[in-house]
Every structure is written in C-alpha cells, then in structure tokens.
Amino acid sequence: MTRSQCRRISLALAVAFAAAGCGHRAPAAAPSAQIAALMPPTSPAPGPEYRIQLGDELHVRFLYQPDMNEQVPVRPDGRISLASTGEIEVVGKTPREVEAEVVEKSSAHLRDPEVTVVVTKLGEQRVYVGGEVTRPGYVALRPDMTPLQAVLQTGGFTRRAKLDSVMLMTPQPDGKFSAARLDMEQVVAAGVPERVRLHPNDVVYVPPTWIANMDDVVDQWVRGLIPTLPRVGASASVTQ
C-alpha cells in the first residue's frame, strides 16, 4: 500500500469517528465500508492453464542460445519437431510442461538451457462427428454448440442411426477419453432441450441399430437374388 493510500485511510477513520461523536446528524457510513472503498481492488483468481491444441503455433525461445529459437506449428499428430530435441508430443500439455520437456531433452547438447514456450496462434477449435451421419468428419466448434447442432453440420443422421445411444467422448488431460451416452431420440422426436455443450476435440459418435444393419444386408445382397422379397420393416419381421 502506498503512503498516499495510508494517509487517505487515516483521514477517513478520523472523519468517521468525529461524525460518530456528533448528535442528531445523519449516520455516517461504517468505517470498514469506507476503508474497503479505498483499498485497491483484488485480482480475480486465475483460471486453469491453457492446454495446447491441434493447429496452434508455438514460439520456442532459448534465452542463451537464440540461434535455436523456432516458430513451429502443432501437427495433426499432436507433435512438434525441434532441431534441439527432435519430435515432442505437445497436445494436451501446458506451455510450462512443454518448456520442462524441451529443457530436459536439449540439455544433452546445450549448456544450462532456459526455454520459454509461447502460444502465438490458436488453431481452429473442432469436434469430430462420426458414425451414422451423412458426412462424417470434423466440424468447426462454435460457442455453446450442442451435439445436435454438430450433427446437422455433417448433413444430419442417416436412417440407420440409433438416436437413443449416441456416444459423446471427451478427451482428458491424461490423454484418455471419458464417455457419456446421449439420448438424441427425445431431442429429435419430442423437442427436449439439449443440456450438453461441446468442448474442443470432443467426439460425437452415432452408432447404427442392429436391425438397420440387417436392412442393409437384405437390400444390398438378398434383394438382388430374390426380387420378390418384401421390404424389411414393412411386411417382414427381423428378430434381434
């Protein structure tokens, strides 16, 4: 706290106590409230450290060996390649973790390296939608995107889609995935609002139904051999 702030707080205390001693005057604000108003604002708690994503660009800077500095993109396999270290897996790690790994690997031929890793460009955030959708593949992630919105970006569900068993897989910091089952049937058929929002690198997988697979087998192979066979689901029955 500066000397000027200390003088202002002392003056506020003196005025507050003087006002408290006078009769029939409007009550003064509590001294604690006046002091709090003069105190510098506190900084908010820091959020979680950023974790490197696919498509990011990194500036790897060596303090004492500037000729080793490099600006490198994060490749689709999640790695970067440095002259000082070779290939390093970086996706899912924080810049501090990458710094420590670069220091460890470059120490074999550099003396006391001090390394700073700065994310200079953020890659496009994406989710992957696969399985029984029209065009499986990556979708650009928009703020508050839901699984259904992502599926619609791929052209929607195919007729084989098992809507009540859609799988949402979310990557974890340790490289593994957590999985959850989504009932998209009630979203599509009954208009139940979606509560799930997608995050970067999520995977939405739409599985096929067993009966639908049998339909494909019948339509593609059996029907060509027996043209009079009725359409499955119309007048024929399939037992699961």
WOMOHU-V104143 format. One record per pair of residues at least 24 apart in sequence whose C-alpha atoms are under 7 Angstrom apart, sorted by the first residue. I is the first residue (numbers start at 0). J is the second residue. If there is no record, write none. Layout:
BEGIN
i={I:I}
j={J:J}
END
This chain:
BEGIN
i={8:8:48:49:50:50:50:51:51:51:51:51:52:52:52:53:53:53:54:54:54:55:55:55:55:56:56:56:56:57:57:57:57:58:58:58:58:59:59:59:59:60:60:60:61:61:61:61:62:62:63:63:91:124:125:125:126:126:126:126:127:127:127:127:128:128:128:129:129:129:130:130:130:131:131:131:131:131:131:131:132:132:133:140:143:143:144:144:145:145:145:145:146:146:159:159:159:160:160:160:160:161:161:161:161:165:165:165:166:166:166:167:167:167:168:168:168:169:169:170:170}
j={34:37:93:93:91:92:93:89:90:91:92:93:90:91:122:77:90:122:121:122:123:118:120:121:122:118:119:120:121:116:117:118:119:116:117:118:119:114:115:116:117:114:115:116:112:113:114:115:113:114:112:113:172:199:199:200:199:200:201:202:200:201:202:203:202:203:204:203:204:205:204:205:206:156:157:159:160:205:206:207:156:157:157:199:196:197:196:197:193:195:196:197:197:203:207:208:211:205:206:207:208:205:206:207:208:204:205:206:203:204:205:202:203:204:201:202:203:201:202:200:201}
END
